[in-house]
Amino acid sequence: MNALLPWIGLALRAYVGGYFILAAVPKMVEPLAFATSIAHYGILPSWAVNASALVLPWLEIICGILLVIGHRVRLNALLTGLMLLVFTAAVAYAVVLGLKIDCGCFGSQGGDEVSWWKVGKNTLMMLMCVFLWKWPQTALSVETGTGLGRSKPA
């Protein structure tokens, strides 16, 4: 099993990182549409909605790219997992309130309607991030990290 861990890690890096890259691009292209999706949740004040719509896609794409290439896996898995935690809490809040809104995951390019199913999918991706945080040494990585994204000394 230990010989499989790096390859499982590679698959999880590719999936979670790729998902975040694909989700970030449409939000970067149309920040107003993403801001509208964020506003539909009714959680943030308007100044925070606009700031979030401008900052989150860049954080998503940077973490996604770094996960895919395997750079500072532990740190990027932690950041991605924390983003997923916030996103999942927002989706769960919307479901509890009975809101019939798009999750906003892919900007105006479409996404899932908020639901417990979406909460479950996000939770599964959070567990993937936990795996990557616990076992950051993955196959085909640009570095072998230990600690919070730090490489072993040569």
BATILUM-595506 format. One record per residue (C-alpha): x, y, z negated. Coordinates in pm, whole numbers, plus 32768, in hexadecimal, padded with zeros to 4 digits. Each point is the difference from the previous one (the first is absolute). Layout:
residues N
XYZ ...
***
This chain:
residues 154
800080008000 811B80F57FAD 80817FDF8163 7EA9806E807F 7FE7813A7F27 80CF80DE80EB 7F2C7F96812A 7EB980317F43 808581567F9D 804C8051816C 7E9C7FA68065 7F6D80D47EE7 80E781258054 7F967FF1816C 7E8D7FE87FAA 7FE9810F7EF7 80FC80E780A8 7F5E7FD18154 7EA6803F7F70 807581457F62 80A780738142 7ECA7FB480CE 7F2380AD7F00 80DB81377FEA 801D80588170 7E92805F8046 7FF680C87EBC 813880BE8069 7F69804B8155 7EB180767F71 803680857E9E 7EAF80B48001 7F457EBA803C 80C67F5E7EE6 7FB881267F1A 7E8D7FD4804C 80187E8F7FA3 80AC80597EB8 7EF9810B7FB6 7EE67F01802D 80767F507EC3 7FB6813B7F36 81217FC37F12 80FA81158051 7FDF817B800C 801880948161 816780797FD5 806A7E9E7F9E 7F3B7F678120 80C180CD8100 814E7FC77F55 7FBF7E8A7FEB 7F9C7FEE816E 814A80A18061 80EA7F467F10 7F737E9D7FE1 802D7F95816D 817080657FF5 80357F407EBE 7F4B7ED48098 80CE7FFD813E 814C80307F4C 7FB87EE67F07 7F777F268119 8133802B80DC 80EF7FC67EDE 7F437EC47F9D 80077F798165 817780368024 80417F837E9E 80A081377F6A 7FD2802C7E88 7EF07EF87FFE 7FBB800E7E8B 7FD381797FFA 7F28800A8139 7F2C7EDB7F8A 7FC780BF7EBB 7F9E814280B5 7F207F4680F5 7F5F7F3C7EE5 7FBB81427F41 7F5F809B8134 7F2C7EC88027 7F9A80157E93 7F8281668031 7F547FAA8149 7F5B7ECD7F67 7F8580C37ED2 7F67810280EA 7F547EF280D0 7F7C7F527EC6 7F7F81517F7E 7F4A803B814B 7F687EA37FF8 7F85802E7E9A 7F61814D8065 7F5C7F57812D 80A780E480FF 7FDB7F8D8169 8148808B8086 81267F8A80CE 81327FB37F2B 80D380F680CA 811B7F04801E 803C80458171 7F8981678016 7EF98035810C 80797EC380B0 7F137F347F2B 80207F387EC6 7F2D7F2C7F1F 7ED180827F4B 804A80147E8C 7FA37EB17F65 80717F017F03 80937F448128 80E6812C8043 805C800C7E8E 805E7E8E8017 80D580348139 80B881227F5E 80347F367EC2 809B7EE980CF 80F080FB809D 805480827EA3 805A7E9B7F9D 80E27FEF8133 80AD813C7F83 802B7F617EA8 80A37ED380A9 80EE80E780BE 804F80C27EC5 804E7EBE7F42 80C47F5E811E 8091811F80D0 81117F2E80A5 7F5A7FA68149 80717F71814C 807080EB8116 802181277F17 80EE81228038 806D7FDF7E97 7FE07F127EDE 7F7180CE7EE6 7FF97FD27E8C 7F6E80EB7EFF 7F22811A8079 807D7FF78163 81747FF87FAE 80F57F2180B5 80EC7F177F50 816180927FED 80F07F6F8100 
***
